[in-house]
């Protein structure tokens, strides 16, 4: 998985030199985490630099500010669902 990440980032660096493009690449190990906007606004939506994807995409799309963040290698992001790094949610206990 780490080798794929490195190859992906190398390919991405060669293809993205524009400041108008946006990058929001988290290290969450989840399939289709961004397929619907509802997931972007969830309380437990992954974050990069204290920013959820909904805000980053909105800022990029409406030209408020570019967002270019690439997460550290998995499993470093505690905002990822099921990462085991975040403290347990005891709200349903």
C-alpha angles and dihedrals in degrees: 000000000000090000090053089050092053093047091047093050091047091052091045093051090054093049103041118062098133122107088208092064120088131223126196106162114163127181095231113137098223134119118233096357090153102038094110132032090231088071090051091061099042117122090241097045111140117264135210118194090351090303127118119218093250092062094041093050092044092050091048096044095048093042093243092130138332118251117210112167131144117189125230117262120291129303097028104095113088092194091068113107113247092007094128089226099091121081113258117269106241095178092103096050 
